[in-house]
Amino acid sequence: MISSSKVAKEALKTHDVEFSGRPKLLGQQKLSYNGKDISFSPNGSYWREMRKLCVVHVLSSRRVTSFSSIINCEVKQMIKKISRHASSLKVTNLNEVLISLTCAIICRIAFGRRYEDEGTERSRFQELLNECEAMLSIFFVSDYVPFLGWIDKLSGLQARLEKSFKELDKFSQEVIEEHMDPNRRTSKEEDIIDVLLQLKKKRSFSTDLTIDHIKAVFMV
């Protein structure tokens, strides 16, 4: 435990490389395509390359500023929704409304579309999101006692993880194929998938971007 500024300096500055990694947990590695994203990849040349990709191209100040119109649009939609509820004397669950706002903004920035008004697709996306969050934080015995990994199989957790990954991969593939469709109706603002596909085509990085790299990055 870090209990003083001196120890914090030792851990976060003097010996930051030694403390920069994190354990390879089963759920995290599976859902991040074996650490191909920026959150769960080990510190090294690959991580630095992916960080550069995200900082310079995906989340640069210019690009983040370009997302302001999306944010303004979604905030206006939220205000209208609250106003309708107030007019009809309907109780508004602000927690639900704010979560919905955040989800809509992220989806439009990342995928170029919102799932809030799409019925079955919205339910599918929300269920997938909730399940992935659960799998990232769930306790797998094999993470701590590898030779007892059979317990994860017996309990059904490993099968559940495999199912979650397949659903995530299927969803990701559909989103990417939709963006690669030449007849797709595009908006004025490039979303994150558009940017990553362009970088893959240009081959401007030492790491040869694959579809799995793109899936891993936008999953974060």
RATAUR-V22824 format. One record per pair of residues at least 24 apart in sequence whose ideal C-beta (glycine too) atoms are under 7 Angstrom apart, sorted by the first residue. I is the first residue (numbers start at 1). GAP is how many residues later the second one is. D is the distance in Angstrom with one decimal. If there is no record, write none. Layout:
i=I gap=GAP d=D
i=I gap=GAP d=D
This chain:
i=17 gap=26 d=6.5
i=25 gap=115 d=7.0
i=25 gap=118 d=4.9
i=26 gap=114 d=4.5
i=26 gap=116 d=5.9
i=26 gap=117 d=5.6
i=26 gap=135 d=7.0
i=27 gap=108 d=4.5
i=27 gap=109 d=5.4
i=27 gap=111 d=5.9
i=27 gap=113 d=6.4
i=27 gap=134 d=5.9
i=28 gap=108 d=5.8
i=30 gap=131 d=5.7
i=30 gap=135 d=5.2
i=31 gap=101 d=5.9
i=31 gap=104 d=6.2
i=31 gap=105 d=6.3
i=31 gap=134 d=6.0
i=31 gap=137 d=6.4
i=31 gap=188 d=6.8
i=32 gap=184 d=5.4
i=32 gap=187 d=6.9
i=33 gap=179 d=4.8
i=33 gap=182 d=6.2
i=33 gap=183 d=4.2
i=36 gap=176 d=5.9
i=36 gap=177 d=5.3
i=36 gap=180 d=3.8
i=37 gap=179 d=4.0
i=37 gap=180 d=5.6
i=37 gap=182 d=6.4
i=37 gap=183 d=5.0
i=38 gap=179 d=6.8
i=38 gap=182 d=6.3
i=39 gap=181 d=5.3
i=46 gap=161 d=6.3
i=49 gap=156 d=5.9
i=49 gap=157 d=6.1
i=49 gap=158 d=4.9
i=53 gap=146 d=6.8
i=53 gap=152 d=6.4
i=57 gap=138 d=5.9
i=57 gap=142 d=6.1
i=58 gap=134 d=5.7
i=58 gap=137 d=5.7
i=66 gap=123 d=5.8
i=67 gap=42 d=5.3
i=67 gap=122 d=7.0
i=69 gap=120 d=6.8
i=70 gap=35 d=6.4
i=70 gap=38 d=5.0
i=70 gap=39 d=6.1
i=70 gap=119 d=6.4
i=71 gap=34 d=5.8
i=74 gap=27 d=5.8
i=74 gap=30 d=5.0
i=74 gap=31 d=5.1
i=109 gap=82 d=6.1
i=109 gap=83 d=6.3
i=110 gap=81 d=6.1
i=110 gap=82 d=4.7
i=110 gap=83 d=6.8
i=110 gap=108 d=5.4
i=111 gap=64 d=5.4
i=111 gap=80 d=6.0
i=111 gap=82 d=6.2
i=112 gap=75 d=6.2
i=112 gap=79 d=3.8
i=112 gap=81 d=6.8
i=128 gap=39 d=5.7
i=128 gap=40 d=6.2
i=128 gap=43 d=5.9
i=131 gap=33 d=5.0
i=132 gap=32 d=6.1
i=132 gap=36 d=6.0
i=135 gap=26 d=5.5
i=135 gap=29 d=5.0
i=168 gap=51 d=6.9
i=169 gap=46 d=6.8
i=172 gap=43 d=4.2
i=172 gap=47 d=6.9
i=176 gap=35 d=6.3
i=176 gap=38 d=6.5
i=192 gap=26 d=5.6
i=193 gap=25 d=6.1
